[in-house]
Every structure is written in structure tokens, then in C-alpha cells.
Amino acid sequence: MDVRYCGGGGSRADTS
């Protein structure tokens, strides 16, 4: 997963 996957509005906001 990338940090841009949720952008800060999803469940996970990590770079993992």
C-alpha cells in the first residue's frame, strides 16, 4: 500500500 492510497481519509494512512 502507498500513503496516497487513502490520502488521510481512509482506515490506513501509513506508507506500508
PDB file of N, CA, C and O in Angstrom:
ATOM      1  N   MET A   1       0.850  -1.199   0.000  1.00  0.00           N
ATOM      2  CA  MET A   1       0.000   0.000   0.000  1.00  0.00           C
ATOM      3  C   MET A   1       0.887   1.252   0.000  1.00  0.00           C
ATOM      4  O   MET A   1       2.031   1.217   0.453  1.00  0.00           O
ATOM      5  N   ASP A   2       0.349   2.331  -0.505  1.00  0.00           N
ATOM      6  CA  ASP A   2       1.080   3.604  -0.518  1.00  0.00           C
ATOM      7  C   ASP A   2       0.299   4.623   0.301  1.00  0.00           C
ATOM      8  O   ASP A   2      -0.897   4.467   0.548  1.00  0.00           O
ATOM      9  N   VAL A   3       1.005   5.670   0.717  1.00  0.00           N
ATOM     10  CA  VAL A   3       0.375   6.701   1.539  1.00  0.00           C
ATOM     11  C   VAL A   3      -0.725   7.421   0.765  1.00  0.00           C
ATOM     12  O   VAL A   3      -1.679   7.939   1.345  1.00  0.00           O
ATOM     13  N   ARG A   4      -0.569   7.442  -0.571  1.00  0.00           N
ATOM     14  CA  ARG A   4      -1.553   8.115  -1.426  1.00  0.00           C
ATOM     15  C   ARG A   4      -2.810   7.260  -1.600  1.00  0.00           C
ATOM     16  O   ARG A   4      -3.794   7.715  -2.182  1.00  0.00           O
ATOM     17  N   TYR A   5      -2.780   6.025  -1.098  1.00  0.00           N
ATOM     18  CA  TYR A   5      -3.910   5.111  -1.251  1.00  0.00           C
ATOM     19  C   TYR A   5      -5.148   5.635  -0.530  1.00  0.00           C
ATOM     20  O   TYR A   5      -6.263   5.535  -1.042  1.00  0.00           O
ATOM     21  N   CYS A   6      -4.939   6.204   0.683  1.00  0.00           N
ATOM     22  CA  CYS A   6      -6.066   6.750   1.414  1.00  0.00           C
ATOM     23  C   CYS A   6      -5.992   8.267   1.476  1.00  0.00           C
ATOM     24  O   CYS A   6      -7.023   8.936   1.554  1.00  0.00           O
ATOM     25  N   GLY A   7      -4.790   8.813   1.444  1.00  0.00           N
ATOM     26  CA  GLY A   7      -4.624  10.250   1.429  1.00  0.00           C
ATOM     27  C   GLY A   7      -4.931  10.907   2.764  1.00  0.00           C
ATOM     28  O   GLY A   7      -4.903  12.133   2.869  1.00  0.00           O
ATOM     29  N   GLY A   8      -5.223  10.112   3.782  1.00  0.00           N
ATOM     30  CA  GLY A   8      -5.508  10.645   5.109  1.00  0.00           C
ATOM     31  C   GLY A   8      -6.998  10.575   5.427  1.00  0.00           C
ATOM     32  O   GLY A   8      -7.421  11.031   6.489  1.00  0.00           O
ATOM     33  N   GLY A   9      -7.792  10.017   4.531  1.00  0.00           N
ATOM     34  CA  GLY A   9      -9.231   9.924   4.761  1.00  0.00           C
ATOM     35  C   GLY A   9      -9.701   8.481   4.823  1.00  0.00           C
ATOM     36  O   GLY A   9     -10.901   8.211   4.800  1.00  0.00           O
ATOM     37  N   GLY A  10      -8.749   7.551   4.902  1.00  0.00           N
ATOM     38  CA  GLY A  10      -9.102   6.134   4.924  1.00  0.00           C
ATOM     39  C   GLY A  10      -8.769   5.494   6.259  1.00  0.00           C
ATOM     40  O   GLY A  10      -8.494   6.187   7.238  1.00  0.00           O
ATOM     41  N   SER A  11      -8.794   4.165   6.295  1.00  0.00           N
ATOM     42  CA  SER A  11      -8.505   3.446   7.516  1.00  0.00           C
ATOM     43  C   SER A  11      -7.007   3.500   7.827  1.00  0.00           C
ATOM     44  O   SER A  11      -6.602   3.679   8.976  1.00  0.00           O
ATOM     45  N   ARG A  12      -6.197   3.342   6.780  1.00  0.00           N
ATOM     46  CA  ARG A  12      -4.750   3.306   6.994  1.00  0.00           C
ATOM     47  C   ARG A  12      -4.084   4.472   6.266  1.00  0.00           C
ATOM     48  O   ARG A  12      -4.253   4.643   5.059  1.00  0.00           O
ATOM     49  N   ALA A  13      -3.342   5.255   7.002  1.00  0.00           N
ATOM     50  CA  ALA A  13      -2.667   6.416   6.423  1.00  0.00           C
ATOM     51  C   ALA A  13      -1.154   6.268   6.573  1.00  0.00           C
ATOM     52  O   ALA A  13      -0.445   7.240   6.830  1.00  0.00           O
ATOM     53  N   ASP A  14      -0.679   5.052   6.409  1.00  0.00           N
ATOM     54  CA  ASP A  14       0.762   4.798   6.526  1.00  0.00           C
ATOM     55  C   ASP A  14       1.363   4.523   5.149  1.00  0.00           C
ATOM     56  O   ASP A  14       0.640   4.355   4.168  1.00  0.00           O
ATOM     57  N   THR A  15       2.697   4.478   5.090  1.00  0.00           N
ATOM     58  CA  THR A  15       3.389   4.247   3.828  1.00  0.00           C
ATOM     59  C   THR A  15       3.601   2.759   3.598  1.00  0.00           C
ATOM     60  O   THR A  15       4.219   2.376   2.605  1.00  0.00           O
ATOM     61  N   SER A  16       3.102   1.910   4.493  1.00  0.00           N
ATOM     62  CA  SER A  16       3.310   0.478   4.425  1.00  0.00           C
ATOM     63  C   SER A  16       2.351  -0.166   3.415  1.00  0.00           C
ATOM     64  O   SER A  16       2.382  -1.381   3.223  1.00  0.00           O
TER      65      SER A  16
END
